Amino acid sequence: MTRRTDWADHAYPASPTDLGDGGPGDPDGYGAPRDGDGPNDGDGARGGGGTRGGGRSRGRRRRGGFGEAAGGQQDGGSPSSSRAEKGEPPADPAERARGICLRLLTGQPRTRKQLADALAKRDFPDEVAEEVLSRFEEVGLINDGAFADAWVESRHHGRGLARRALARELRTKGVDSAVIDEAVGQLDSEQEEETARELVARKLRSTRGLDRDKRLRRLAGMLARKGYPEGMALRVVRQALEEEGEETEDLGLGDF
């Protein structure tokens, strides 16, 4: 008989391997869990009905192995054989849904919306998904607030994304607007501008040799793609160019 999942046996993953989107071959970021994973131990040794060679042993049948009747005859299939031993998925939809969610959370944290979408793709009834996901939230296996905080921390310091870009990414993952606002609120304008300066400083060398206007557009465009406001992007780039001796007094917001 299949043992039901014990919630106390599972813990939230200690640290995500990658907070970004799914890898190659995994466009939804959900991994590729299989609904019916489980041990496949086989059905035990098959009994033989042959005889041993040699005088005294001739004519004696081998004693049946575990799960066999004497003389090697199968017992007709014991009802105690578990579905897991046969490699079959659990009969209970909620148990299957729990297994899928746990496997998805093993690789990296997920939002409730991401897990709900994964269950919907596998045609689980809405009431089953709601029951399982609510229970996961109760025990802390799903925590959209913690997910958003970690996402902001990682993507800002790792990729240099500004608040606007971070909020956009979190919305695509189904995080509530209030949770997003609280998470991106960790960053203030001063910290954003400091990060923007670091990004420009790293990129500045590769633009040397280009004319001033092209350098301006390339550097400011890089910041814009990362979500920095237009005014901040232009100001940071102008200051960086001035430090290299470029004349920028004739540049205005209309030149960006």
C-alpha positions as a Markdown table, in Angstrom:
| # | Residue | x | y | z |
|---|---|---|---|---|
| 1 | Met | 0.0 | 0.0 | 0.0 |
| 2 | Thr | 1.4 | 3.4 | -1.0 |
| 3 | Arg | 2.6 | 5.5 | 1.9 |
| 4 | Arg | 1.3 | 9.1 | 1.7 |
| 5 | Thr | 3.7 | 12.0 | 1.7 |
| 6 | Asp | 4.8 | 13.1 | 5.2 |
| 7 | Trp | 4.9 | 16.9 | 5.1 |
| 8 | Ala | 7.4 | 17.0 | 8.0 |
| 9 | Asp | 9.9 | 15.0 | 5.9 |
| 10 | His | 10.4 | 17.7 | 3.3 |
| 11 | Ala | 12.2 | 21.0 | 3.7 |
| 12 | Tyr | 12.4 | 24.1 | 1.4 |
| 13 | Pro | 15.5 | 23.9 | -0.8 |
| 14 | Ala | 18.5 | 25.5 | 1.0 |
| 15 | Ser | 19.6 | 27.6 | -1.9 |
| 16 | Pro | 18.4 | 27.9 | -5.6 |
| 17 | Thr | 20.9 | 26.9 | -8.2 |
| 18 | Asp | 19.7 | 29.5 | -10.7 |
| 19 | Leu | 16.9 | 32.1 | -10.2 |
| 20 | Gly | 16.6 | 32.7 | -13.8 |
| 21 | Asp | 14.3 | 30.9 | -16.3 |
| 22 | Gly | 14.4 | 27.3 | -17.4 |
| 23 | Gly | 17.4 | 26.0 | -19.3 |
| 24 | Pro | 17.6 | 24.7 | -22.9 |
| 25 | Gly | 14.8 | 22.4 | -23.8 |
| 26 | Asp | 12.8 | 23.7 | -20.9 |
| 27 | Pro | 11.0 | 26.9 | -22.1 |
| 28 | Asp | 8.6 | 27.1 | -19.3 |
| 29 | Gly | 11.1 | 26.8 | -16.5 |
| 30 | Tyr | 9.3 | 23.9 | -15.0 |
| 31 | Gly | 11.8 | 21.1 | -15.5 |
| 32 | Ala | 10.5 | 17.8 | -16.8 |
| 33 | Pro | 9.2 | 15.8 | -13.8 |
| 34 | Arg | 7.4 | 12.6 | -14.6 |
| 35 | Asp | 4.1 | 11.9 | -12.9 |
| 36 | Gly | 4.8 | 8.3 | -12.1 |
| 37 | Asp | 8.3 | 8.3 | -10.8 |
| 38 | Gly | 8.9 | 5.6 | -8.2 |
| 39 | Pro | 11.0 | 2.6 | -7.4 |
| 40 | Asn | 10.7 | -0.3 | -9.7 |
| 41 | Asp | 12.0 | -3.2 | -7.7 |
| 42 | Gly | 10.5 | -6.0 | -9.8 |
| 43 | Asp | 8.2 | -8.7 | -8.6 |
| 44 | Gly | 10.8 | -11.0 | -7.0 |
| 45 | Ala | 12.7 | -14.0 | -8.3 |
| 46 | Arg | 10.9 | -16.3 | -10.7 |
| 47 | Gly | 10.7 | -19.8 | -9.6 |
| 48 | Gly | 11.9 | -22.6 | -11.7 |
| 49 | Gly | 10.4 | -26.1 | -12.1 |
| 50 | Gly | 13.5 | -27.9 | -13.2 |
| 51 | Thr | 15.6 | -30.6 | -11.5 |
| 52 | Arg | 19.1 | -30.6 | -10.4 |
| 53 | Gly | 21.6 | -32.9 | -12.0 |
| 54 | Gly | 23.3 | -35.7 | -10.0 |
| 55 | Gly | 22.1 | -38.8 | -8.2 |
| 56 | Arg | 20.4 | -37.9 | -4.9 |
| 57 | Ser | 19.2 | -34.5 | -6.1 |
| 58 | Arg | 17.5 | -35.9 | -9.2 |
| 59 | Gly | 13.7 | -35.4 | -9.2 |
| 60 | Arg | 13.7 | -32.9 | -6.4 |
| 61 | Arg | 12.1 | -29.5 | -7.1 |
| 62 | Arg | 13.8 | -26.3 | -6.1 |
| 63 | Arg | 12.0 | -24.6 | -3.2 |
| 64 | Gly | 10.0 | -21.6 | -4.2 |
| 65 | Gly | 11.4 | -18.1 | -3.7 |
| 66 | Phe | 9.8 | -15.2 | -1.8 |
| 67 | Gly | 6.3 | -14.8 | -3.2 |
| 68 | Glu | 6.2 | -18.2 | -4.9 |
| 69 | Ala | 4.3 | -21.3 | -4.1 |
| 70 | Ala | 6.2 | -24.5 | -3.5 |
| 71 | Gly | 7.5 | -26.1 | -6.7 |
| 72 | Gly | 8.0 | -22.7 | -8.4 |
| 73 | Gln | 4.4 | -21.9 | -9.2 |
| 74 | Gln | 3.4 | -18.3 | -8.9 |
| 75 | Asp | 0.8 | -17.4 | -6.3 |
| 76 | Gly | -1.5 | -15.6 | -8.7 |
| 77 | Gly | -0.4 | -12.0 | -7.8 |
| 78 | Ser | -0.6 | -10.8 | -4.2 |
| 79 | Pro | -2.9 | -7.9 | -3.5 |
| 80 | Ser | -0.2 | -6.5 | -1.2 |
| 81 | Ser | 2.0 | -5.6 | -4.1 |
| 82 | Ser | 2.3 | -1.8 | -4.1 |
| 83 | Arg | 1.8 | 0.4 | -7.1 |
| 84 | Ala | 5.2 | 1.9 | -6.5 |
| 85 | Glu | 6.9 | -1.5 | -6.8 |
| 86 | Lys | 5.3 | -1.9 | -10.2 |
| 87 | Gly | 6.3 | 1.6 | -11.3 |
| 88 | Glu | 2.8 | 2.8 | -11.5 |
| 89 | Pro | 1.8 | 6.4 | -10.4 |
| 90 | Pro | -0.1 | 6.9 | -7.1 |
| 91 | Ala | -3.9 | 6.4 | -7.5 |
| 92 | Asp | -4.6 | 9.6 | -5.4 |
| 93 | Pro | -4.5 | 12.7 | -7.6 |
| 94 | Ala | -3.5 | 14.9 | -4.6 |
| 95 | Glu | -0.6 | 12.6 | -3.8 |
| 96 | Arg | 0.5 | 12.8 | -7.5 |
| 97 | Ala | 0.2 | 16.6 | -7.4 |
| 98 | Arg | 2.3 | 16.8 | -4.2 |
| 99 | Gly | 5.0 | 14.6 | -5.8 |
| 100 | Ile | 5.2 | 16.8 | -8.9 |
| 101 | Cys | 5.4 | 20.0 | -6.8 |
| 102 | Leu | 8.1 | 18.6 | -4.6 |
| 103 | Arg | 10.2 | 17.6 | -7.5 |
| 104 | Leu | 9.8 | 21.1 | -9.1 |
| 105 | Leu | 10.8 | 22.7 | -5.8 |
| 106 | Thr | 13.9 | 20.5 | -5.4 |
| 107 | Gly | 15.7 | 22.2 | -8.3 |
| 108 | Gln | 14.9 | 25.8 | -7.3 |
| 109 | Pro | 12.2 | 27.9 | -5.5 |
| 110 | Arg | 9.0 | 28.5 | -7.5 |
| 111 | Thr | 6.0 | 30.8 | -7.1 |
| 112 | Arg | 2.6 | 29.5 | -6.4 |
| 113 | Lys | 1.6 | 30.6 | -9.9 |
| 114 | Gln | 4.4 | 28.6 | -11.5 |
| 115 | Leu | 3.4 | 25.5 | -9.6 |
| 116 | Ala | -0.3 | 26.0 | -10.4 |
| 117 | Asp | 0.5 | 26.3 | -14.1 |
| 118 | Ala | 2.6 | 23.1 | -14.0 |
| 119 | Leu | -0.4 | 21.2 | -12.4 |
| 120 | Ala | -2.8 | 22.7 | -14.9 |
| 121 | Lys | -0.6 | 21.5 | -17.8 |
| 122 | Arg | -1.0 | 18.0 | -16.4 |
| 123 | Asp | -4.8 | 18.4 | -16.2 |
| 124 | Phe | -5.2 | 18.2 | -12.4 |
| 125 | Pro | -8.6 | 19.4 | -11.2 |
| 126 | Asp | -8.6 | 22.9 | -9.9 |
| 127 | Glu | -9.8 | 21.7 | -6.4 |
| 128 | Val | -6.9 | 19.3 | -6.2 |
| 129 | Ala | -4.3 | 21.9 | -7.1 |
| 130 | Glu | -5.9 | 24.4 | -4.7 |
| 131 | Glu | -5.7 | 21.9 | -1.8 |
| 132 | Val | -2.1 | 21.0 | -2.5 |
| 133 | Leu | -0.8 | 24.5 | -3.1 |
| 134 | Ser | -2.6 | 25.9 | 0.0 |
| 135 | Arg | -1.0 | 23.2 | 2.1 |
| 136 | Phe | 2.4 | 24.0 | 0.6 |
| 137 | Glu | 2.0 | 27.6 | 1.6 |
| 138 | Glu | 0.9 | 26.6 | 5.1 |
| 139 | Val | 4.1 | 24.6 | 5.7 |
| 140 | Gly | 6.4 | 27.2 | 4.0 |
| 141 | Leu | 7.3 | 25.3 | 0.9 |
| 142 | Ile | 5.7 | 28.1 | -1.2 |
| 143 | Asn | 6.6 | 31.6 | -0.1 |
| 144 | Asp | 6.1 | 34.3 | -2.8 |
| 145 | Gly | 7.5 | 37.0 | -0.6 |
| 146 | Ala | 10.7 | 35.2 | 0.1 |
| 147 | Phe | 10.9 | 34.3 | -3.6 |
| 148 | Ala | 10.6 | 37.9 | -4.7 |
| 149 | Asp | 13.2 | 39.1 | -2.1 |
| 150 | Ala | 15.7 | 36.6 | -3.3 |
| 151 | Trp | 15.0 | 37.4 | -7.0 |
| 152 | Val | 15.6 | 41.1 | -6.5 |
| 153 | Glu | 18.8 | 40.5 | -4.5 |
| 154 | Ser | 20.2 | 38.1 | -7.1 |
| 155 | Arg | 19.1 | 39.8 | -10.3 |
| 156 | His | 20.1 | 43.3 | -9.2 |
| 157 | His | 23.6 | 42.4 | -8.0 |
| 158 | Gly | 24.2 | 39.6 | -10.5 |
| 159 | Arg | 22.7 | 41.2 | -13.7 |
| 160 | Gly | 22.5 | 44.9 | -12.7 |
| 161 | Leu | 18.7 | 45.0 | -13.3 |
| 162 | Ala | 16.8 | 48.1 | -12.1 |
| 163 | Arg | 13.6 | 48.1 | -10.2 |
| 164 | Arg | 11.4 | 48.5 | -13.3 |
| 165 | Ala | 12.9 | 45.4 | -15.0 |
| 166 | Leu | 12.8 | 43.4 | -11.8 |
| 167 | Ala | 9.1 | 44.2 | -11.3 |
| 168 | Arg | 8.4 | 43.2 | -14.8 |
| 169 | Glu | 10.1 | 39.8 | -14.4 |
| 170 | Leu | 8.3 | 39.1 | -11.1 |
| 171 | Arg | 4.9 | 39.9 | -12.7 |
| 172 | Thr | 5.6 | 37.3 | -15.4 |
| 173 | Lys | 6.1 | 34.7 | -12.6 |
| 174 | Gly | 2.7 | 35.5 | -11.1 |
| 175 | Val | 3.8 | 37.4 | -8.0 |
| 176 | Asp | 1.2 | 39.7 | -6.5 |
| 177 | Ser | 1.7 | 43.4 | -7.1 |
| 178 | Ala | 1.8 | 44.2 | -3.4 |
| 179 | Val | 4.5 | 41.6 | -2.9 |
| 180 | Ile | 6.5 | 43.0 | -5.9 |
| 181 | Asp | 6.3 | 46.5 | -4.6 |
| 182 | Glu | 7.7 | 45.4 | -1.2 |
| 183 | Ala | 10.5 | 43.4 | -2.8 |
| 184 | Val | 11.7 | 46.1 | -5.2 |
| 185 | Gly | 11.4 | 48.6 | -2.4 |
| 186 | Gln | 14.6 | 47.1 | -1.1 |
| 187 | Leu | 16.4 | 49.2 | -3.8 |
| 188 | Asp | 16.4 | 53.0 | -3.6 |
| 189 | Ser | 17.4 | 55.5 | -6.3 |
| 190 | Glu | 20.9 | 56.0 | -4.9 |
| 191 | Gln | 21.6 | 52.3 | -5.0 |
| 192 | Glu | 20.2 | 52.0 | -8.6 |
| 193 | Glu | 22.4 | 54.9 | -9.7 |
| 194 | Glu | 25.5 | 53.4 | -8.2 |
| 195 | Thr | 24.8 | 50.1 | -10.0 |
| 196 | Ala | 24.3 | 52.0 | -13.2 |
| 197 | Arg | 27.7 | 53.7 | -12.9 |
| 198 | Glu | 29.3 | 50.3 | -12.4 |
| 199 | Leu | 27.7 | 49.0 | -15.5 |
| 200 | Val | 28.8 | 51.9 | -17.6 |
| 201 | Ala | 32.3 | 51.7 | -16.3 |
| 202 | Arg | 32.6 | 48.1 | -17.3 |
| 203 | Lys | 31.2 | 48.8 | -20.8 |
| 204 | Leu | 32.9 | 52.1 | -21.4 |
| 205 | Arg | 36.2 | 50.7 | -22.6 |
| 206 | Ser | 34.6 | 48.7 | -25.4 |
| 207 | Thr | 33.1 | 51.9 | -26.9 |
| 208 | Arg | 36.4 | 53.7 | -27.2 |
| 209 | Gly | 37.1 | 54.6 | -30.8 |
| 210 | Leu | 33.5 | 55.3 | -31.6 |
| 211 | Asp | 32.2 | 58.9 | -32.0 |
| 212 | Arg | 30.6 | 60.6 | -29.0 |
| 213 | Asp | 27.0 | 60.3 | -30.0 |
| 214 | Lys | 27.3 | 56.6 | -30.8 |
| 215 | Arg | 28.9 | 55.9 | -27.5 |
| 216 | Leu | 26.2 | 57.8 | -25.7 |
| 217 | Arg | 23.4 | 55.9 | -27.5 |
| 218 | Arg | 25.1 | 52.5 | -26.9 |
| 219 | Leu | 25.7 | 53.0 | -23.2 |
| 220 | Ala | 22.4 | 54.7 | -22.5 |
| 221 | Gly | 20.6 | 52.0 | -24.4 |
| 222 | Met | 22.3 | 49.3 | -22.4 |
| 223 | Leu | 21.0 | 50.9 | -19.2 |
| 224 | Ala | 17.5 | 51.3 | -20.6 |
| 225 | Arg | 17.3 | 47.6 | -21.4 |
| 226 | Lys | 18.1 | 46.9 | -17.8 |
| 227 | Gly | 15.2 | 49.0 | -16.7 |
| 228 | Tyr | 16.9 | 52.3 | -15.7 |
| 229 | Pro | 14.9 | 55.5 | -16.1 |
| 230 | Glu | 15.9 | 57.6 | -19.2 |
| 231 | Gly | 17.0 | 60.7 | -17.2 |
| 232 | Met | 19.2 | 58.6 | -14.9 |
| 233 | Ala | 20.7 | 56.7 | -17.8 |
| 234 | Leu | 21.6 | 59.8 | -19.7 |
| 235 | Arg | 23.1 | 61.6 | -16.6 |
| 236 | Val | 25.3 | 58.6 | -15.7 |
| 237 | Val | 26.6 | 58.2 | -19.3 |
| 238 | Arg | 27.3 | 61.9 | -19.7 |
| 239 | Gln | 29.3 | 62.0 | -16.5 |
| 240 | Ala | 31.3 | 58.9 | -17.6 |
| 241 | Leu | 32.1 | 60.5 | -21.0 |
| 242 | Glu | 33.1 | 63.7 | -19.4 |
| 243 | Glu | 35.6 | 61.9 | -17.2 |
| 244 | Glu | 37.2 | 60.7 | -20.4 |
| 245 | Gly | 37.5 | 64.2 | -21.8 |
| 246 | Glu | 34.4 | 64.1 | -24.1 |
| 247 | Glu | 32.4 | 67.4 | -24.5 |
| 248 | Thr | 28.8 | 66.8 | -23.5 |
| 249 | Glu | 27.5 | 70.3 | -22.7 |
| 250 | Asp | 25.5 | 70.4 | -26.0 |
| 251 | Leu | 23.8 | 67.1 | -25.2 |
| 252 | Gly | 20.3 | 67.1 | -23.8 |
| 253 | Leu | 17.5 | 64.6 | -23.1 |
| 254 | Gly | 16.3 | 64.9 | -26.7 |
| 255 | Asp | 19.6 | 63.4 | -27.9 |
| 256 | Phe | 19.0 | 60.1 | -26.1 |
